[in-house]
């Protein structure tokens, strides 16, 4: 069977990066197709007709959508390499729980802080810091969320690192001060090629975020 | 090892029902603890400190939260019976996708219709019908979402059936007219003891919903 793998993605997407890291971890060769979210391609609309969102993994013509589901799919299909998932069902449930938590919390709270002023801005900022402190608590004293090895939850969370400079600059706080253990974990992750080569530069993400806010007339 | 299983739940919860069905399918004996959501127990707050929500499964003192994650946990721990999950990774990704879709769409859209009037009500109603038509499309001509057998996505979706009378009455539409294939599927599911014994009566759910709206002063 031909093994044609295509990823529809946008370079700055926190969620697209999960798929890129997972593919790199499994050494899967794929075609990367950059999407312009203001002018989505017919292929994206066809392959994710329900949400019209990136990332979409297209494997031999079939589409898989939603980043956490894509990462699990990659893990299950390319199973010749070590699984991303912990072997214990309770640990697996915990990893899924925290990925789900980050899905529900990080992006929406960042948007609240980024796009508002005054009281709502302050609320968003405190919430965003509190979310990362909570995630730091879940790391505890482990090397990686996966324990001694980089796994599903590490893949789920490390993309946020590329947005840290934007979070810090708009929020006027320092991740290093707020979450030193989490920052040490980001450094360990960034030593992996699968991560460092999949994440864009933090300043480039910040410049992108500034340009979007200007384009929205909110600056 | 002792196998102590406790479910913190509320009888009318669409999400708690998923856990009940999964436990019944695997013939797991457990203690059911009804929660009063207006006065949550210290055990619930301790066992789900992040979301303070039901359902929570407590297995030998450890808590598992979020209904879709609970169902996967039950599937993986009590693996002496057939898995809820399709054997094919693509089918598994699809099952996860539609459970996630229903998580994101059904309850919020129902609330939009239930708690609003005028244009927003009409919008909510049309959206709710459209969601179930979309879910019916995903069933296609299969007996169950799991194919010939009742599986993960069936467990994820069938609890909504117990709310259909409330949806229909507040929305002034008929599921039988809008989604006849989906209705035929609900009948097949309800022939299973694991489902029929886990779902409350539709009229009881409706009365509950009426009483909540009154208590909110919105009637």
Interface residues (C-beta under 8 A of the other chain):
Chain A: X50 X59 X62 X64 X65 X66 X69 X70 X72 X73 X76 X77 X89 X90 X92 X93 X96 X97 X100 X101 X134
Chain B: X50 X59 X62 X64 X65 X66 X69 X70 X72 X73 X76 X77 X89 X90 X92 X93 X96 X97 X100 X101 X134
